């Protein structure tokens, strides 16, 4: 059984005016075998304890006072071979809601979630997926996404569940990594501390943050080509 924990950066860009700055929406997730979950959780809790972090951590929390903690978290992620990150980058200025999404931004949002997840779900494996909890206009979005993923992938999604970020260090990790990708794409690196985290990630992947081939399993960035895929 594998578990995937997801979060989004700049989701408002698909729900509001889709142009100008901050036009790139990032949906990202971390994946691990559920047998590895306890080890990862305990390590992150240990890092929080020794650095005096009492609240949830996330990209917006990166600051000079907490920079050593965030450096340790990034180092831990890259040193642990059992944790993987994947995100989809969406240029929302090119999203045609009327043509492809029945003028429904929420529908479009979950279609991009599908694009993130469908090729991540391998055959002969079971998955449980957790999404950052949010209020949907239409009931049943998560169960519908579960059904569509099971029709479109080779694995089996047991369930997709909402989970509050303050209850999950894994969603917090997804937020941190997705936030770094978003800041790079949207050119919103607002502090020297955040620049240090981006520089550290780029040092670890030995390249600038940008599109990667699907074969890149540890830190995979899927920049979708709208127009090539009808979503």
C-alpha positions as CSV (number, residue, x, y, z in Angstrom):
1,X,0.0,0.0,0.0
2,X,1.3,3.4,-1.0
3,X,0.2,6.7,0.4
4,X,0.2,10.1,-1.4
5,X,-0.2,13.4,0.5
6,X,-1.1,16.5,-1.7
7,X,-1.2,20.2,-1.4
8,X,-1.5,23.2,-3.8
9,X,0.2,26.5,-4.3
10,X,-1.6,29.4,-6.0
11,X,-4.8,27.5,-6.5
12,X,-6.6,30.8,-6.5
13,X,-5.2,31.5,-9.9
14,X,-7.6,29.0,-11.6
15,X,-10.6,30.3,-9.6
16,X,-10.0,34.0,-10.3
17,X,-8.4,36.2,-13.0
18,X,-5.9,34.0,-14.8
19,X,-3.2,36.4,-16.1
20,X,-0.3,38.5,-15.0
21,X,1.9,37.5,-12.1
22,X,1.4,34.4,-10.1
23,X,-0.3,32.7,-13.0
24,X,1.3,29.3,-12.4
25,X,-0.7,26.9,-10.2
26,X,1.3,24.0,-8.6
27,X,-0.3,20.9,-7.3
28,X,2.2,18.6,-5.6
29,X,2.4,15.5,-3.5
30,X,4.7,13.2,-1.6
31,X,4.5,9.5,-2.0
32,X,5.8,6.7,0.3
33,X,5.0,3.1,1.2
34,X,2.7,3.1,4.2
35,X,5.2,0.8,6.0
36,X,7.7,3.7,5.9
37,X,5.3,6.4,7.2
38,X,6.0,6.0,10.9
39,X,9.8,6.3,10.3
40,X,9.3,9.5,8.3
41,X,6.8,11.0,10.7
42,X,9.1,10.3,13.7
43,X,12.1,11.9,11.9
44,X,10.2,15.0,11.1
45,X,8.8,15.3,14.6
46,X,12.4,14.9,15.9
47,X,13.6,17.7,13.6
48,X,10.7,20.0,14.8
49,X,11.6,19.3,18.4
50,X,15.3,20.0,18.2
51,X,14.6,23.2,16.3
52,X,11.7,24.3,18.6
53,X,9.0,24.2,15.9
54,X,5.7,23.9,17.6
55,X,3.3,24.6,14.7
56,X,2.9,23.3,11.2
57,X,5.7,24.1,8.7
58,X,5.1,25.3,5.2
59,X,6.7,27.4,2.5
60,X,5.3,30.7,3.8
61,X,6.9,29.8,7.2
62,X,10.5,29.9,5.8
63,X,12.3,32.7,7.6
64,X,15.7,33.6,9.0
65,X,14.8,32.4,12.4
66,X,13.7,28.9,11.2
67,X,16.1,28.5,8.2
68,X,18.2,25.7,9.8
69,X,15.0,23.6,10.4
70,X,13.9,24.0,6.8
71,X,17.4,23.1,5.6
72,X,17.3,20.0,7.7
73,X,13.9,19.1,6.3
74,X,15.1,19.4,2.7
75,X,18.2,17.4,3.4
76,X,16.2,14.7,5.0
77,X,13.8,14.5,2.1
78,X,16.6,14.1,-0.4
79,X,18.5,11.6,1.8
80,X,15.5,9.3,2.3
81,X,15.1,7.1,-0.8
82,X,11.6,6.0,0.2
83,X,10.0,9.5,-0.2
84,X,9.2,10.9,-3.7
85,X,7.8,14.2,-4.8
86,X,5.8,15.0,-7.9
87,X,4.0,18.1,-9.0
88,X,2.1,19.5,-11.9
89,X,2.7,23.0,-13.1
90,X,-0.3,24.7,-14.8
91,X,-0.1,28.0,-16.6
92,X,-3.6,29.1,-15.7
93,X,-3.6,32.0,-18.2
94,X,-3.9,29.2,-20.9
95,X,-6.7,27.3,-19.2
96,X,-9.9,27.4,-21.3
97,X,-12.6,26.8,-18.7
98,X,-15.5,27.3,-21.1
99,X,-14.2,24.9,-23.7
100,X,-12.9,22.1,-21.6
101,X,-14.4,22.4,-18.1
102,X,-18.0,23.5,-18.6
103,X,-17.0,27.0,-17.3
104,X,-16.5,25.2,-13.9
105,X,-13.1,26.2,-12.3
106,X,-13.6,23.5,-9.6
107,X,-14.0,20.8,-12.3
108,X,-10.8,22.1,-14.0
109,X,-9.0,22.1,-10.7
110,X,-9.7,18.4,-10.1
111,X,-8.9,17.5,-13.7
112,X,-5.4,18.8,-13.1
113,X,-5.3,16.7,-9.9
114,X,-6.1,13.7,-12.1
115,X,-3.3,14.6,-14.5
116,X,-0.9,14.7,-11.5
117,X,-1.9,11.4,-10.1
118,X,-2.8,9.1,-13.0
119,X,0.7,8.3,-14.2
120,X,2.0,8.1,-10.6
121,X,-0.3,5.1,-9.8
122,X,1.6,2.0,-10.9
123,X,0.0,-1.4,-11.7
124,X,-0.5,-4.1,-9.1
125,X,-0.3,-1.5,-6.2
126,X,-2.9,-0.1,-3.9
127,X,-3.0,3.6,-3.0
128,X,-4.6,5.8,-0.4
129,X,-4.5,9.5,-1.2
130,X,-4.9,12.5,1.1
131,X,-5.8,16.0,-0.2
132,X,-5.5,19.2,1.8
133,X,-9.0,19.7,3.1
134,X,-11.1,22.3,1.3
135,X,-14.8,23.2,0.9
136,X,-16.0,22.2,-2.6
137,X,-19.0,23.7,-4.2
138,X,-20.1,20.3,-5.6
139,X,-20.5,17.3,-3.3
140,X,-18.7,14.1,-4.3
141,X,-15.6,15.5,-6.1
142,X,-13.2,13.2,-4.2
143,X,-15.3,10.0,-4.8
144,X,-15.6,11.0,-8.5
145,X,-11.8,11.5,-8.8
146,X,-11.3,8.1,-7.1
147,X,-13.5,6.4,-9.7
148,X,-12.0,8.2,-12.7
149,X,-8.4,7.4,-11.5
150,X,-9.3,3.7,-11.1
151,X,-10.6,3.7,-14.7
152,X,-7.6,5.5,-16.1
153,X,-4.7,4.0,-14.2
154,X,-3.2,0.5,-13.8
155,X,-3.2,0.6,-10.0
156,X,-6.0,0.7,-7.5
157,X,-7.0,3.8,-5.5
158,X,-8.6,2.6,-2.3
159,X,-9.8,6.0,-1.2
160,X,-9.2,9.7,-1.5
161,X,-9.7,11.6,1.7
162,X,-9.5,15.2,2.9
163,X,-7.0,16.0,5.6
164,X,-6.2,19.3,7.3
165,X,-2.6,20.4,6.8
166,X,-2.1,21.0,10.6
167,X,-2.8,17.3,11.2
168,X,-0.3,16.0,8.7
169,X,3.5,16.6,8.5
170,X,3.3,14.9,5.1
171,X,0.9,17.5,3.6
172,X,3.2,20.1,5.2
173,X,6.2,18.6,3.4
174,X,4.2,18.7,0.1
175,X,3.3,22.4,0.8
176,X,7.0,23.2,1.3
177,X,8.2,21.5,-1.9
178,X,5.3,22.8,-4.0
179,X,5.8,26.3,-2.6
180,X,9.4,26.2,-3.7
181,X,8.4,25.2,-7.2
182,X,5.7,27.9,-7.3
183,X,8.1,30.6,-6.1
184,X,10.6,29.7,-8.9
185,X,8.0,29.6,-11.6
186,X,6.1,32.7,-10.5
187,X,9.4,34.6,-9.6
188,X,8.1,35.3,-6.1
189,X,11.2,34.5,-4.1
190,X,10.5,37.1,-1.5
191,X,13.4,36.6,1.0
192,X,17.0,35.5,1.2
193,X,15.8,32.5,3.4
194,X,13.5,31.3,0.6
195,X,16.3,31.7,-1.9
196,X,18.5,29.5,0.2
197,X,15.9,26.7,0.2
198,X,15.5,27.0,-3.6
199,X,19.3,27.0,-4.0
200,X,19.5,23.9,-1.8
201,X,16.9,22.0,-3.8
202,X,18.6,23.0,-7.1
203,X,21.9,21.8,-5.7
204,X,20.3,18.5,-4.8
205,X,18.7,17.9,-8.2
206,X,21.8,19.4,-10.0
207,X,19.7,21.7,-12.1
208,X,17.4,24.7,-11.9
209,X,13.8,23.9,-10.8
210,X,11.9,23.2,-14.0
211,X,10.4,20.5,-16.1
212,X,11.8,17.0,-15.6
213,X,11.4,13.7,-17.6
214,X,9.0,11.3,-16.1
215,X,11.9,9.0,-15.3
216,X,13.1,11.5,-12.7
217,X,11.4,9.8,-9.7
218,X,12.7,11.7,-6.7
219,X,11.7,15.3,-7.6
220,X,9.5,15.2,-10.6
221,X,8.1,18.4,-12.2
222,X,5.4,17.9,-14.8
223,X,4.8,21.2,-16.7
224,X,1.6,20.4,-18.6
225,X,1.4,21.6,-22.2
226,X,-2.1,22.9,-22.5
227,X,-3.4,22.4,-26.1
228,X,-1.5,19.1,-26.3
229,X,-3.8,17.7,-23.6
230,X,-7.5,18.7,-23.6
231,X,-7.8,19.7,-20.0
